[in-house]
């Protein structure tokens, strides 16, 4: 898996960014020279120092080349590729098949522009989706096996938001995506159910049973015929062929765009439903449940926190404590209405005399606290295995969230943390009536 190093260069010019990169690399090399060593231990292996001659720099055609920090050395290569977002990269000295990248910060202007273009492309898919669906439906019956496999794979990516799947190295975990599914990963169950079971990205298990069109069911059976469980289901297909075909249907379309589109359109549909008034906390729960549906579609899972049981126990204890307090207040209210003094506390100390109106107000406040805690408990239990953050960061158009918050008077800080507020600064001026 590619590891990424992010350089905090928010708001800097392209030239400033590379001066910062060069400065960082200079510091690294000075530190290494001071140590007078060329090796470091990492997980039991020796890791040599990175030299300027290992590093490829990516800058604008008219931008000056950053000065090399070590006299007599030079950069490996200077590129002018405006189709990527990295500023520099080098091969990992331990595993030459992996790369280390320097990127702009998530909150940088250029990164924000890139994010906006990504969501606009997914939004554009709305105008093409019916034609694309008609095209792949027609190809379900194609006699050309490659075309038929492309059609079925596109259907699965569209309907199930599956990742396309890429080729991986032999030493990586046995993870797959749509194009790299094995025969054993998909079990047809008559009349038209497909049972999926495979390890996806980051070794997250994907298990799902879905009802599919009869033509898709028959095609999957055909693709499985005569193959062993470990063989490729889509043996005539890879991501390159799939994406090349998709680009013919819509400019710039790739399998990943479907995933962004399905996530964002699902959130937009759910948040556009009529919602009755309520407290901000109740509205946030509505948003979280919509976010949960997206996370389920994208198979964003997490392991249950080790502290989950303890947290739930503490909530139960607090709820029971508050319920006991309400019972005491109710008893005090009954006595106050009869003109009697309240009973003493459990420790024998006398309570403060309160009039019925004040007691009723306190009872209502305590009941509201109980309701909130019970709602929090239910939400925490409901979301214990769901990772909401991944889709919010990578797949959900932030303008949907910002517009919803404006329409329902929910502070955006209740949904986005500080890093997301900085990352999505470009989306904050969206009209409240924005629809994906």
Secondary structure, 3 states (H helix, E strand, C coil): CCEEEEECCCCCCHHHHHHHHHHHHHHHHHHHHHHCCCEEEECCEEEECCCHHHCEEECCCCCCCCCCCCCCCCCCEEECCCCCCEEEEEECCCCCCCEEEEEECCCCHHHHHHHHHHHHHHHHHHHCHHHHHHHHHHHCCCCCHHHHHHHHHHHHHHHHCCCCCCCCCCCCCCCCCCCCCEHHHEEEECCCEEEEEEECHHHCEEEEEEECCHHHHHHHHHHHCCCCCCCECCCCCCHHHHHHHHHHHCCCCCHHHHHHHHHHHHHHHHHCCCCCCCCHHHHHHHHHHHHHHHHHHCCCECCCCCCHHHHHHHHHHHHHHHHHHHHHHHHHHHHHHCCCCCCCCCCCCCCCCCCHHHHHHHHHHHHHHHHHHHHHHHHHHHCCCECHHHHHHHCCCHHHHHHHHHHCCCCHHHCCCHHHHHHCHHHCCCCCCCCC
